Amino acid sequence: MPAPTNKILIIEDNESYLSILQQKFTYEKFEVITGENGDEGLIKAIDNKPDIILIDLLMPKKNGIQLMEELRQNEWGKNVPIIILTNINPDDAISQIILKNQPAYYLVKPEVKLEDIVKKVKSVLNNSTN
């Protein structure tokens, strides 16, 4: 019997970057769900209940911080692992807001390789099932 597939929700407004992430995680045998803005991401998260969520911070309609705060208010969403994947280096104010919402990782896009993103996701999922 094959191992269960992990479900990942990727919320990213840059279509080309979203496509790259989607292809990579599909190749890695993930069930991939995507959203291109915070509103769409919130709906897809609650409807699909993914095992982990990748969130960009700068998005239309609802930014990543607002999205995390709303997810954490949801009974299911308060425990889902979140990885922030963004172009923004956090300042003190952003860091305080982010820490309150307990992301598993904060990754800055230009500084992280695609393989490292996959490793972080797998690491978080392995730790959450143990």
BAVOLO-264322 format. One record per atom (N, C-alpha, C, O): atom name; residue in three letters; x, y, z; residue number from 1. Coordinates in steps of 0.02 Angstrom, whole numbers. Layout:
+------+------+--------+--------+--------+-----+
! atom ! rest !      X !      Y !      Z !  nr !
+------+------+--------+--------+--------+-----+
!   CA !  ala !      X !      Y !      Z ! NUM !
...
+------+------+--------+--------+--------+-----+
! end
This chain:
+------+------+--------+--------+--------+-----+
! atom ! rest !      X !      Y !      Z !  nr !
+------+------+--------+--------+--------+-----+
!    N !  met !     42 !    -59 !      0 !   1 !
!   CA !  met !      0 !      0 !      0 !   1 !
!    C !  met !     45 !     62 !      0 !   1 !
!    O !  met !     89 !     68 !     42 !   1 !
!    N !  pro !     34 !    110 !    -46 !   2 !
!   CA !  pro !     76 !    169 !    -49 !   2 !
!    C !  pro !     66 !    214 !     12 !   2 !
!    O !  pro !     12 !    216 !     42 !   2 !
!    N !  ala !    118 !    251 !     29 !   3 !
!   CA !  ala !    114 !    297 !     85 !   3 !
!    C !  ala !     65 !    353 !     67 !   3 !
!    O !  ala !     58 !    371 !      9 !   3 !
!    N !  pro !     31 !    381 !    117 !   4 !
!   CA !  pro !    -16 !    435 !    103 !   4 !
!    C !  pro !     21 !    496 !     75 !   4 !
!    O !  pro !     78 !    509 !     94 !   4 !
!    N !  thr !    -11 !    531 !     31 !   5 !
!   CA !  thr !     18 !    591 !      1 !   5 !
!    C !  thr !      7 !    650 !     48 !   5 !
!    O !  thr !    -47 !    659 !     75 !   5 !
!    N !  asn !     59 !    689 !     56 !   6 !
!   CA !  asn !     52 !    751 !     95 !   6 !
!    C !  asn !     20 !    804 !     51 !   6 !
!    O !  asn !     34 !    809 !     -9 !   6 !
!    N !  lys !    -23 !    843 !     82 !   7 !
!   CA !  lys !    -58 !    896 !     46 !   7 !
!    C !  lys !    -28 !    963 !     66 !   7 !
!    O !  lys !    -24 !    979 !    125 !   7 !
!    N !  ile !     -6 !   1001 !     15 !   8 !
!   CA !  ile !     25 !   1066 !     27 !   8 !
!    C !  ile !    -16 !   1120 !     -9 !   8 !
!    O !  ile !    -36 !   1112 !    -66 !   8 !
!    N !  leu !    -27 !   1176 !     26 !   9 !
!   CA !  leu !    -59 !   1234 !     -4 !   9 !
!    C !  leu !     -4 !   1287 !    -12 !   9 !
!    O !  leu !     29 !   1305 !     36 !   9 !
!    N !  ile !      4 !   1311 !    -74 !  10 !
!   CA !  ile !     53 !   1363 !    -89 !  10 !
!    C !  ile !     15 !   1425 !   -108 !  10 !
!    O !  ile !    -23 !   1426 !   -157 !  10 !
!    N !  ile !     25 !   1479 !    -69 !  11 !
!   CA !  ile !     -9 !   1542 !    -82 !  11 !
!    C !  ile !     43 !   1593 !   -103 !  11 !
!    O !  ile !     83 !   1616 !    -62 !  11 !
!    N !  glu !     43 !   1610 !   -167 !  12 !
!   CA !  glu !     95 !   1651 !   -197 !  12 !
!    C !  glu !     65 !   1689 !   -256 !  12 !
!    O !  glu !     32 !   1660 !   -299 !  12 !
!    N !  asp !     75 !   1756 !   -258 !  13 !
!   CA !  asp !     45 !   1795 !   -312 !  13 !
!    C !  asp !     89 !   1800 !   -374 !  13 !
!    O !  asp !     65 !   1822 !   -426 !  13 !
!    N !  asn !    152 !   1781 !   -370 !  14 !
!   CA !  asn !    196 !   1780 !   -429 !  14 !
!    C !  asn !    184 !   1714 !   -467 !  14 !
!    O !  asn !    205 !   1661 !   -444 !  14 !
!    N !  glu !    151 !   1719 !   -524 !  15 !
!   CA !  glu !    129 !   1659 !   -560 !  15 !
!    C !  glu !    187 !   1614 !   -580 !  15 !
!    O !  glu !    181 !   1553 !   -575 !  15 !
!    N !  ser !    243 !   1643 !   -602 !  16 !
!   CA !  ser !    299 !   1601 !   -624 !  16 !
!    C !  ser !    330 !   1565 !   -564 !  16 !
!    O !  ser !    348 !   1506 !   -570 !  16 !
!    N !  tyr !    337 !   1599 !   -508 !  17 !
!   CA !  tyr !    366 !   1567 !   -448 !  17 !
!    C !  tyr !    317 !   1514 !   -421 !  17 !
!    O !  tyr !    339 !   1460 !   -399 !  17 !
!    N !  leu !    253 !   1529 !   -423 !  18 !
!   CA !  leu !    202 !   1481 !   -402 !  18 !
!    C !  leu !    206 !   1418 !   -445 !  18 !
!    O !  leu !    201 !   1362 !   -419 !  18 !
!    N !  ser !    214 !   1427 !   -510 !  19 !
!   CA !  ser !    219 !   1370 !   -556 !  19 !
!    C !  ser !    280 !   1327 !   -541 !  19 !
!    O !  ser !    276 !   1265 !   -542 !  19 !
!    N !  ile !    336 !   1359 !   -527 !  20 !
!   CA !  ile !    398 !   1322 !   -510 !  20 !
!    C !  ile !    388 !   1281 !   -446 !  20 !
!    O !  ile !    405 !   1222 !   -444 !  20 !
!    N !  leu !    359 !   1313 !   -395 !  21 !
!   CA !  leu !    346 !   1277 !   -332 !  21 !
!    C !  leu !    297 !   1220 !   -343 !  21 !
!    O !  leu !    306 !   1165 !   -316 !  21 !
!    N !  gln !    245 !   1233 !   -381 !  22 !
!   CA !  gln !    195 !   1181 !   -394 !  22 !
!    C !  gln !    226 !   1121 !   -429 !  22 !
!    O !  gln !    213 !   1064 !   -410 !  22 !
!    N !  gln !    267 !   1134 !   -480 !  23 !
!   CA !  gln !    300 !   1079 !   -516 !  23 !
!    C !  gln !    346 !   1040 !   -470 !  23 !
!    O !  gln !    347 !    978 !   -472 !  23 !
!    N !  lys !    385 !   1075 !   -430 !  24 !
!   CA !  lys !    433 !   1042 !   -386 !  24 !
!    C !  lys !    397 !    998 !   -334 !  24 !
!    O !  lys !    416 !    940 !   -324 !  24 !
!    N !  phe !    346 !   1023 !   -303 !  25 !
!   CA !  phe !    311 !    984 !   -251 !  25 !
!    C !  phe !    270 !    927 !   -282 !  25 !
!    O !  phe !    260 !    875 !   -251 !  25 !
!    N !  thr !    245 !    937 !   -343 !  26 !
!   CA !  thr !    211 !    882 !   -378 !  26 !
!    C !  thr !    261 !    827 !   -392 !  26 !
!    O !  thr !    246 !    768 !   -383 !  26 !
!    N !  tyr !    320 !    846 !   -415 !  27 !
!   CA !  tyr !    374 !    797 !   -428 !  27 !
!    C !  tyr !    392 !    759 !   -364 !  27 !
!    O !  tyr !    409 !    700 !   -366 !  27 !
!    N !  glu !    389 !    794 !   -307 !  28 !
!   CA !  glu !    406 !    764 !   -242 !  28 !
!    C !  glu !    347 !    724 !   -213 !  28 !
!    O !  glu !    349 !    704 !   -155 !  28 !
!    N !  lys !    296 !    713 !   -253 !  29 !
!   CA !  lys !    238 !    671 !   -235 !  29 !
!    C !  lys !    190 !    704 !   -184 !  29 !
!    O !  lys !    157 !    669 !   -145 !  29 !
!    N !  phe !    187 !    770 !   -185 !  30 !
!   CA !  phe !    139 !    806 !   -143 !  30 !
!    C !  phe !     75 !    817 !   -183 !  30 !
!    O !  phe !     77 !    824 !   -244 !  30 !
!    N !  glu !     19 !    818 !   -149 !  31 !
!   CA !  glu !    -43 !    844 !   -179 !  31 !
!    C !  glu !    -39 !    919 !   -170 !  31 !
!    O !  glu !    -37 !    944 !   -114 !  31 !
!    N !  val !    -37 !    956 !   -226 !  32 !
!   CA !  val !    -26 !   1028 !   -223 !  32 !
!    C !  val !    -91 !   1066 !   -237 !  32 !
!    O !  val !   -126 !   1054 !   -286 !  32 !
!    N !  ile !   -105 !   1113 !   -192 !  33 !
!   CA !  ile !   -161 !   1159 !   -200 !  33 !
!    C !  ile !   -130 !   1228 !   -203 !  33 !
!    O !  ile !    -82 !   1242 !   -166 !  33 !
!    N !  thr !   -155 !   1272 !   -246 !  34 !
!   CA !  thr !   -125 !   1339 !   -251 !  34 !
!    C !  thr !   -178 !   1393 !   -242 !  34 !
!    O !  thr !   -237 !   1384 !   -254 !  34 !
!    N !  gly !   -153 !   1451 !   -220 !  35 !
!   CA !  gly !   -193 !   1511 !   -216 !  35 !
!    C !  gly !   -149 !   1570 !   -235 !  35 !
!    O !  gly !    -89 !   1570 !   -221 !  35 !
!    N !  glu !   -179 !   1620 !   -267 !  36 !
!   CA !  glu !   -140 !   1677 !   -291 !  36 !
!    C !  glu !   -149 !   1740 !   -251 !  36 !
!    O !  glu !   -120 !   1792 !   -267 !  36 !
!    N !  asn !   -190 !   1738 !   -198 !  37 !
!   CA !  asn !   -197 !   1796 !   -154 !  37 !
!    C !  asn !   -221 !   1770 !    -86 !  37 !
!    O !  asn !   -240 !   1712 !    -78 !  37 !
!    N !  gly !   -220 !   1815 !    -37 !  38 !
!   CA !  gly !   -237 !   1795 !     31 !  38 !
!    C !  gly !   -308 !   1771 !     40 !  38 !
!    O !  gly !   -321 !   1723 !     77 !  38 !
!    N !  asp !   -356 !   1803 !      6 !  39 !
!   CA !  asp !   -426 !   1782 !     12 !  39 !
!    C !  asp !   -436 !   1712 !    -15 !  39 !
!    O !  asp !   -466 !   1669 !     17 !  39 !
!    N !  glu !   -409 !   1700 !    -75 !  40 !
!   CA !  glu !   -415 !   1634 !   -106 !  40 !
!    C !  glu !   -379 !   1582 !    -63 !  40 !
!    O !  glu !   -403 !   1526 !    -55 !  40 !
!    N !  gly !   -321 !   1600 !    -37 !  41 !
!   CA !  gly !   -283 !   1554 !      5 !  41 !
!    C !  gly !   -320 !   1533 !     68 !  41 !
!    O !  gly !   -319 !   1475 !     87 !  41 !
!    N !  leu !   -353 !   1581 !    100 !  42 !
!   CA !  leu !   -391 !   1566 !    161 !  42 !
!    C !  leu !   -448 !   1517 !    146 !  42 !
!    O !  leu !   -458 !   1469 !    183 !  42 !
!    N !  ile !   -484 !   1530 !     93 !  43 !
!   CA !  ile !   -540 !   1485 !     74 !  43 !
!    C !  ile !   -514 !   1415 !     59 !  43 !
!    O !  ile !   -542 !   1366 !     83 !  43 !
!    N !  lys !   -460 !   1411 !     20 !  44 !
!   CA !  lys !   -433 !   1346 !      1 !  44 !
!    C !  lys !   -404 !   1309 !     62 !  44 !
!    O !  lys !   -408 !   1248 !     66 !  44 !
!    N !  ala !   -376 !   1347 !    108 !  45 !
!   CA !  ala !   -348 !   1315 !    169 !  45 !
!    C !  ala !   -404 !   1283 !    209 !  45 !
!    O !  ala !   -399 !   1225 !    229 !  45 !
!    N !  ile !   -457 !   1320 !    221 !  46 !
!   CA !  ile !   -511 !   1294 !    263 !  46 !
!    C !  ile !   -549 !   1238 !    227 !  46 !
!    O !  ile !   -570 !   1190 !    259 !  46 !
!    N !  asp !   -559 !   1245 !    161 !  47 !
!   CA !  asp !   -595 !   1193 !    123 !  47 !
!    C !  asp !   -554 !   1129 !    116 !  47 !
!    O !  asp !   -583 !   1074 !    119 !  47 !
!    N !  asn !   -488 !   1135 !    105 !  48 !
!   CA !  asn !   -447 !   1076 !     89 !  48 !
!    C !  asn !   -406 !   1049 !    147 !  48 !
!    O !  asn !   -382 !    992 !    144 !  48 !
!    N !  lys !   -398 !   1089 !    200 !  49 !
!   CA !  lys !   -360 !   1068 !    259 !  49 !
!    C !  lys !   -293 !   1034 !    241 !  49 !
!    O !  lys !   -283 !    975 !    255 !  49 !
!    N !  pro !   -248 !   1073 !    211 !  50 !
!   CA !  pro !   -183 !   1044 !    192 !  50 !
!    C !  pro !   -142 !   1027 !    254 !  50 !
!    O !  pro !   -155 !   1050 !    309 !  50 !
!    N !  asp !    -91 !    985 !    243 !  51 !
!   CA !  asp !    -46 !    965 !    297 !  51 !
!    C !  asp !      3 !   1021 !    314 !  51 !
!    O !  asp !     28 !   1024 !    370 !  51 !
!    N !  ile !     17 !   1065 !    266 !  52 !
!   CA !  ile !     63 !   1120 !    275 !  52 !
!    C !  ile !     47 !   1175 !    225 !  52 !
!    O !  ile !     19 !   1162 !    171 !  52 !
!    N !  ile !     63 !   1238 !    243 !  53 !
!   CA !  ile !     49 !   1295 !    199 !  53 !
!    C !  ile !    112 !   1336 !    190 !  53 !
!    O !  ile !    146 !   1352 !    238 !  53 !
!    N !  leu !    126 !   1354 !    127 !  54 !
!   CA !  leu !    179 !   1402 !    110 !  54 !
!    C !  leu !    144 !   1468 !     95 !  54 !
!    O !  leu !     98 !   1470 !     54 !  54 !
!    N !  ile !    165 !   1522 !    128 !  55 !
!   CA !  ile !    132 !   1586 !    120 !  55 !
!    C !  ile !    182 !   1640 !    102 !  55 !
!    O !  ile !    235 !   1646 !    134 !  55 !
!    N !  asp !    166 !   1680 !     51 !  56 !
!   CA !  asp !    203 !   1741 !     36 !  56 !
!    C !  asp !    174 !   1796 !     81 !  56 !
!    O !  asp !    116 !   1791 !    101 !  56 !
!    N !  leu !    213 !   1846 !     97 !  57 !
!   CA !  leu !    186 !   1900 !    139 !  57 !
!    C !  leu !    152 !   1955 !     98 !  57 !
!    O !  leu !     99 !   1980 !    117 !  57 !
!    N !  leu !    182 !   1974 !     41 !  58 !
!   CA !  leu !    154 !   2028 !      1 !  58 !
!    C !  leu !    109 !   1998 !    -54 !  58 !
!    O !  leu !    133 !   1971 !   -104 !  58 !
!    N !  met !     44 !   2004 !    -42 !  59 !
!   CA !  met !     -5 !   1977 !    -90 !  59 !
!    C !  met !    -64 !   2025 !    -94 !  59 !
!    O !  met !    -77 !   2063 !    -48 !  59 !
!    N !  pro !   -100 !   2022 !   -151 !  60 !
!   CA !  pro !   -161 !   2063 !   -156 !  60 !
!    C !  pro !   -218 !   2035 !   -113 !  60 !
!    O !  pro !   -218 !   1977 !    -94 !  60 !
!    N !  lys !   -265 !   2078 !   -100 !  61 !
!   CA !  lys !   -328 !   2063 !    -64 !  61 !
!    C !  lys !   -319 !   2050 !     10 !  61 !
!    O !  lys !   -358 !   2076 !     51 !  61 !
!    N !  lys !   -270 !   2011 !     29 !  62 !
!   CA !  lys !   -256 !   1998 !     99 !  62 !
!    C !  lys !   -182 !   1978 !    102 !  62 !
!    O !  lys !   -161 !   1931 !     68 !  62 !
!    N !  asn !   -143 !   2013 !    143 !  63 !
!   CA !  asn !    -72 !   1996 !    145 !  63 !
!    C !  asn !    -61 !   1934 !    189 !  63 !
!    O !  asn !   -107 !   1910 !    222 !  63 !
!    N !  gly !      0 !   1909 !    187 !  64 !
!   CA !  gly !     16 !   1847 !    222 !  64 !
!    C !  gly !      7 !   1851 !    297 !  64 !
!    O !  gly !    -12 !   1802 !    329 !  64 !
!    N !  ile !     20 !   1909 !    326 !  65 !
!   CA !  ile !     11 !   1916 !    399 !  65 !
!    C !  ile !    -63 !   1913 !    417 !  65 !
!    O !  ile !    -82 !   1878 !    464 !  65 !
!    N !  gln !   -105 !   1948 !    379 !  66 !
!   CA !  gln !   -177 !   1945 !    390 !  66 !
!    C !  gln !   -203 !   1873 !    382 !  66 !
!    O !  gln !   -244 !   1849 !    421 !  66 !
!    N !  leu !   -177 !   1840 !    331 !  67 !
!   CA !  leu !   -197 !   1771 !    317 !  67 !
!    C !  leu !   -179 !   1726 !    376 !  67 !
!    O !  leu !   -220 !   1686 !    399 !  67 !
!    N !  met !   -117 !   1731 !    400 !  68 !
!   CA !  met !    -96 !   1690 !    458 !  68 !
!    C !  met !   -139 !   1704 !    519 !  68 !
!    O !  met !   -160 !   1657 !    553 !  68 !
!    N !  glu !   -153 !   1768 !    532 !  69 !
!   CA !  glu !   -194 !   1785 !    590 !  69 !
!    C !  glu !   -264 !   1755 !    585 !  69 !
!    O !  glu !   -291 !   1730 !    634 !  69 !
!    N !  glu !   -293 !   1757 !    525 !  70 !
!   CA !  glu !   -360 !   1728 !    517 !  70 !
!    C !  glu !   -358 !   1652 !    521 !  70 !
!    O !  glu !   -403 !   1621 !    550 !  70 !
!    N !  leu !   -306 !   1621 !    494 !  71 !
!   CA !  leu !   -299 !   1548 !    499 !  71 !
!    C !  leu !   -293 !   1527 !    572 !  71 !
!    O !  leu !   -324 !   1478 !    593 !  71 !
!    N !  arg !   -255 !   1564 !    611 !  72 !
!   CA !  arg !   -243 !   1546 !    681 !  72 !
!    C !  arg !   -306 !   1554 !    723 !  72 !
!    O !  arg !   -310 !   1526 !    778 !  72 !
!    N !  gln !   -355 !   1592 !    699 !  73 !
!   CA !  gln !   -419 !   1599 !    735 !  73 !
!    C !  gln !   -467 !   1542 !    720 !  73 !
!    O !  gln !   -516 !   1532 !    756 !  73 !
!    N !  asn !   -452 !   1504 !    668 !  74 !
!   CA !  asn !   -494 !   1447 !    648 !  74 !
!    C !  asn !   -474 !   1386 !    688 !  74 !
!    O !  asn !   -415 !   1375 !    700 !  74 !
!    N !  glu !   -522 !   1346 !    709 !  75 !
!   CA !  glu !   -507 !   1287 !    750 !  75 !
!    C !  glu !   -456 !   1241 !    717 !  75 !
!    O !  glu !   -408 !   1220 !    749 !  75 !
!    N !  trp !   -465 !   1227 !    653 !  76 !
!   CA !  trp !   -417 !   1186 !    617 !  76 !
!    C !  trp !   -351 !   1224 !    605 !  76 !
!    O !  trp !   -297 !   1196 !    613 !  76 !
!    N !  gly !   -356 !   1287 !    587 !  77 !
!   CA !  gly !   -298 !   1325 !    566 !  77 !
!    C !  gly !   -249 !   1344 !    620 !  77 !
!    O !  gly !   -193 !   1363 !    606 !  77 !
!    N !  lys !   -270 !   1339 !    683 !  78 !
!   CA !  lys !   -224 !   1360 !    736 !  78 !
!    C !  lys !   -165 !   1313 !    744 !  78 !
!    O !  lys !   -115 !   1333 !    775 !  78 !
!    N !  asn !   -169 !   1253 !    717 !  79 !
!   CA !  asn !   -114 !   1206 !    724 !  79 !
!    C !  asn !    -79 !   1187 !    659 !  79 !
!    O !  asn !    -29 !   1150 !    660 !  79 !
!    N !  val !   -104 !   1210 !    602 !  80 !
!   CA !  val !    -73 !   1191 !    539 !  80 !
!    C !  val !     -4 !   1223 !    533 !  80 !
!    O !  val !      4 !   1282 !    547 !  80 !
!    N !  pro !     46 !   1184 !    512 !  81 !
!   CA !  pro !    113 !   1213 !    502 !  81 !
!    C !  pro !    113 !   1262 !    444 !  81 !
!    O !  pro !     85 !   1249 !    390 !  81 !
!    N !  ile !    145 !   1319 !    455 !  82 !
!   CA !  ile !    151 !   1371 !    404 !  82 !
!    C !  ile !    224 !   1387 !    394 !  82 !
!    O !  ile !    262 !   1395 !    442 !  82 !
!    N !  ile !    244 !   1393 !    331 !  83 !
!   CA !  ile !    311 !   1418 !    314 !  83 !
!    C !  ile !    301 !   1482 !    274 !  83 !
!    O !  ile !    266 !   1482 !    224 !  83 !
!    N !  ile !    332 !   1535 !    297 !  84 !
!   CA !  ile !    330 !   1598 !    260 !  84 !
!    C !  ile !    387 !   1597 !    209 !  84 !
!    O !  ile !    444 !   1581 !    226 !  84 !
!    N !  leu !    370 !   1614 !    148 !  85 !
!   CA !  leu !    418 !   1615 !     93 !  85 !
!    C !  leu !    408 !   1681 !     58 !  85 !
!    O !  leu !    360 !   1690 !     21 !  85 !
!    N !  thr !    454 !   1729 !     69 !  86 !
!   CA !  thr !    442 !   1798 !     46 !  86 !
!    C !  thr !    507 !   1831 !     25 !  86 !
!    O !  thr !    562 !   1805 !     35 !  86 !
!    N !  asn !    500 !   1890 !     -5 !  87 !
!   CA !  asn !    558 !   1930 !    -24 !  87 !
!    C !  asn !    578 !   1980 !     31 !  87 !
!    O !  asn !    627 !   2015 !     24 !  87 !
!    N !  ile !    540 !   1982 !     85 !  88 !
!   CA !  ile !    549 !   2033 !    137 !  88 !
!    C !  ile !    594 !   2007 !    193 !  88 !
!    O !  ile !    581 !   1955 !    222 !  88 !
!    N !  asn !    648 !   2044 !    206 !  89 !
!   CA !  asn !    687 !   2031 !    266 !  89 !
!    C !  asn !    649 !   2063 !    324 !  89 !
!    O !  asn !    633 !   2122 !    321 !  89 !
!    N !  pro !    634 !   2026 !    376 !  90 !
!   CA !  pro !    591 !   2053 !    429 !  90 !
!    C !  pro !    627 !   2105 !    472 !  90 !
!    O !  pro !    685 !   2097 !    491 !  90 !
!    N !  asp !    591 !   2159 !    487 !  91 !
!   CA !  asp !    615 !   2207 !    537 !  91 !
!    C !  asp !    585 !   2186 !    604 !  91 !
!    O !  asp !    550 !   2136 !    608 !  91 !
!    N !  asp !    599 !   2224 !    656 !  92 !
!   CA !  asp !    576 !   2205 !    723 !  92 !
!    C !  asp !    499 !   2201 !    728 !  92 !
!    O !  asp !    473 !   2155 !    759 !  92 !
!    N !  ala !    465 !   2248 !    696 !  93 !
!   CA !  ala !    391 !   2249 !    700 !  93 !
!    C !  ala !    362 !   2188 !    665 !  93 !
!    O !  ala !    318 !   2154 !    693 !  93 !
!    N !  ile !    387 !   2173 !    606 !  94 !
!   CA !  ile !    362 !   2114 !    570 !  94 !
!    C !  ile !    379 !   2051 !    609 !  94 !
!    O !  ile !    338 !   2005 !    613 !  94 !
!    N !  ser !    439 !   2048 !    636 !  95 !
!   CA !  ser !    460 !   1989 !    674 !  95 !
!    C !  ser !    413 !   1975 !    733 !  95 !
!    O !  ser !    395 !   1917 !    744 !  95 !
!    N !  gln !    393 !   2026 !    769 !  96 !
!   CA !  gln !    348 !   2017 !    826 !  96 !
!    C !  gln !    280 !   1990 !    804 !  96 !
!    O !  gln !    253 !   1945 !    836 !  96 !
!    N !  ile !    253 !   2017 !    750 !  97 !
!   CA !  ile !    188 !   1994 !    724 !  97 !
!    C !  ile !    194 !   1922 !    701 !  97 !
!    O !  ile !    150 !   1880 !    714 !  97 !
!    N !  ile !    247 !   1907 !    666 !  98 !
!   CA !  ile !    256 !   1840 !    638 !  98 !
!    C !  ile !    265 !   1789 !    694 !  98 !
!    O !  ile !    234 !   1736 !    693 !  98 !
!    N !  leu !    306 !   1804 !    743 !  99 !
!   CA !  leu !    318 !   1757 !    798 !  99 !
!    C !  leu !    254 !   1740 !    835 !  99 !
!    O !  leu !    245 !   1684 !    859 !  99 !
!    N !  lys !    209 !   1789 !    841 ! 100 !
!   CA !  lys !    145 !   1778 !    874 ! 100 !
!    C !  lys !    105 !   1723 !    838 ! 100 !
!    O !  lys !     67 !   1686 !    869 ! 100 !
!    N !  asn !    115 !   1717 !    772 ! 101 !
!   CA !  asn !     77 !   1669 !    732 ! 101 !
!    C !  asn !    115 !   1604 !    721 ! 101 !
!    O !  asn !     91 !   1559 !    687 ! 101 !
!    N !  gln !    173 !   1598 !    750 ! 102 !
!   CA !  gln !    213 !   1537 !    753 ! 102 !
!    C !  gln !    223 !   1500 !    687 ! 102 !
!    O !  gln !    203 !   1442 !    680 ! 102 !
!    N !  pro !    253 !   1533 !    638 ! 103 !
!   CA !  pro !    271 !   1495 !    577 ! 103 !
!    C !  pro !    328 !   1447 !    593 ! 103 !
!    O !  pro !    368 !   1460 !    637 ! 103 !
!    N !  ala !    331 !   1392 !    556 ! 104 !
!   CA !  ala !    385 !   1343 !    566 ! 104 !
!    C !  ala !    451 !   1372 !    542 ! 104 !
!    O !  ala !    503 !   1361 !    573 ! 104 !
!    N !  tyr !    449 !   1409 !    487 ! 105 !
!   CA !  tyr !    509 !   1441 !    459 ! 105 !
!    C !  tyr !    489 !   1506 !    427 ! 105 !
!    O !  tyr !    432 !   1516 !    406 ! 105 !
!    N !  tyr !    539 !   1551 !    424 ! 106 !
!   CA !  tyr !    533 !   1614 !    386 ! 106 !
!    C !  tyr !    589 !   1612 !    336 ! 106 !
!    O !  tyr !    648 !   1620 !    354 ! 106 !
!    N !  leu !    573 !   1603 !    272 ! 107 !
!   CA !  leu !    623 !   1596 !    220 ! 107 !
!    C !  leu !    620 !   1656 !    173 ! 107 !
!    O !  leu !    566 !   1677 !    152 ! 107 !
!    N !  val !    679 !   1683 !    156 ! 108 !
!   CA !  val !    683 !   1740 !    110 ! 108 !
!    C !  val !    702 !   1712 !     42 ! 108 !
!    O !  val !    755 !   1682 !     33 ! 108 !
!    N !  lys !    659 !   1724 !     -8 ! 109 !
!   CA !  lys !    665 !   1692 !    -74 ! 109 !
!    C !  lys !    734 !   1697 !   -106 ! 109 !
!    O !  lys !    761 !   1645 !   -125 ! 109 !
!    N !  pro !    764 !   1755 !   -111 ! 110 !
!   CA !  pro !    829 !   1756 !   -145 ! 110 !
!    C !  pro !    883 !   1718 !   -108 ! 110 !
!    O !  pro !    934 !   1700 !   -138 ! 110 !
!    N !  glu !    873 !   1705 !    -45 ! 111 !
!   CA !  glu !    924 !   1673 !     -4 ! 111 !
!    C !  glu !    914 !   1597 !      4 ! 111 !
!    O !  glu !    957 !   1564 !     34 ! 111 !
!    N !  val !    860 !   1570 !    -22 ! 112 !
!   CA !  val !    846 !   1499 !    -11 ! 112 !
!    C !  val !    836 !   1463 !    -79 ! 112 !
!    O !  val !    804 !   1489 !   -124 ! 112 !
!    N !  lys !    865 !   1404 !    -83 ! 113 !
!   CA !  lys !    859 !   1364 !   -144 ! 113 !
!    C !  lys !    796 !   1322 !   -141 ! 113 !
!    O !  lys !    770 !   1307 !    -87 ! 113 !
!    N !  leu !    772 !   1303 !   -200 ! 114 !
!   CA !  leu !    711 !   1263 !   -205 ! 114 !
!    C !  leu !    718 !   1197 !   -166 ! 114 !
!    O !  leu !    672 !   1177 !   -131 ! 114 !
!    N !  glu !    775 !   1165 !   -171 ! 115 !
!   CA !  glu !    787 !   1103 !   -134 ! 115 !
!    C !  glu !    782 !   1113 !    -59 ! 115 !
!    O !  glu !    757 !   1070 !    -22 ! 115 !
!    N !  asp !    806 !   1171 !    -35 ! 116 !
!   CA !  asp !    803 !   1185 !     36 ! 116 !
!    C !  asp !    731 !   1196 !     60 ! 116 !
!    O !  asp !    713 !   1178 !    115 ! 116 !
!    N !  ile !    691 !   1226 !     17 ! 117 !
!   CA !  ile !    620 !   1235 !     34 ! 117 !
!    C !  ile !    587 !   1167 !     43 ! 117 !
!    O !  ile !    550 !   1156 !     91 ! 117 !
!    N !  val !    601 !   1122 !     -4 ! 118 !
!   CA !  val !    573 !   1054 !      0 ! 118 !
!    C !  val !    596 !   1019 !     64 ! 118 !
!    O !  val !    557 !    987 !     99 ! 118 !
!    N !  lys !    660 !   1026 !     80 ! 119 !
!   CA !  lys !    687 !    995 !    142 ! 119 !
!    C !  lys !    653 !   1022 !    204 ! 119 !
!    O !  lys !    637 !    985 !    250 ! 119 !
!    N !  lys !    643 !   1088 !    205 ! 120 !
!   CA !  lys !    610 !   1119 !    264 ! 120 !
!    C !  lys !    538 !   1093 !    270 ! 120 !
!    O !  lys !    516 !   1077 !    325 ! 120 !
!    N !  val !    502 !   1089 !    215 ! 121 !
!   CA !  val !    433 !   1065 !    216 ! 121 !
!    C !  val !    431 !    993 !    242 ! 121 !
!    O !  val !    392 !    977 !    286 ! 121 !
!    N !  lys !    474 !    951 !    214 ! 122 !
!   CA !  lys !    476 !    881 !    236 ! 122 !
!    C !  lys !    495 !    875 !    310 ! 122 !
!    O !  lys !    468 !    833 !    346 ! 122 !
!    N !  ser !    541 !    916 !    331 ! 123 !
!   CA !  ser !    563 !    916 !    402 ! 123 !
!    C !  ser !    504 !    934 !    448 ! 123 !
!    O !  ser !    493 !    901 !    499 ! 123 !
!    N !  val !    468 !    986 !    430 ! 124 !
!   CA !  val !    410 !   1007 !    471 ! 124 !
!    C !  val !    358 !    952 !    473 ! 124 !
!    O !  val !    330 !    937 !    526 ! 124 !
!    N !  leu !    344 !    922 !    416 ! 125 !
!   CA !  leu !    294 !    868 !    414 ! 125 !
!    C !  leu !    316 !    807 !    454 ! 125 !
!    O !  leu !    276 !    776 !    488 ! 125 !
!    N !  asn !    380 !    790 !    450 ! 126 !
!   CA !  asn !    405 !    733 !    489 ! 126 !
!    C !  asn !    401 !    747 !    563 ! 126 !
!    O !  asn !    384 !    702 !    602 ! 126 !
!    N !  asn !    415 !    808 !    583 ! 127 !
!   CA !  asn !    412 !    826 !    654 ! 127 !
!    C !  asn !    340 !    830 !    680 ! 127 !
!    O !  asn !    327 !    816 !    738 ! 127 !
!    N !  ser !    293 !    848 !    636 ! 128 !
!   CA !  ser !    224 !    855 !    659 ! 128 !
!    C !  ser !    188 !    788 !    664 ! 128 !
!    O !  ser !    136 !    782 !    696 ! 128 !
!    N !  thr !    216 !    735 !    632 ! 129 !
!   CA !  thr !    185 !    669 !    636 ! 129 !
!    C !  thr !    217 !    626 !    689 ! 129 !
!    O !  thr !    192 !    571 !    703 ! 129 !
!    N !  asn !    271 !    648 !    719 ! 130 !
!   CA !  asn !    305 !    608 !    771 ! 130 !
!    C !  asn !    280 !    625 !    840 ! 130 !
!    O !  asn !    303 !    597 !    890 ! 130 !
+------+------+--------+--------+--------+-----+
! end
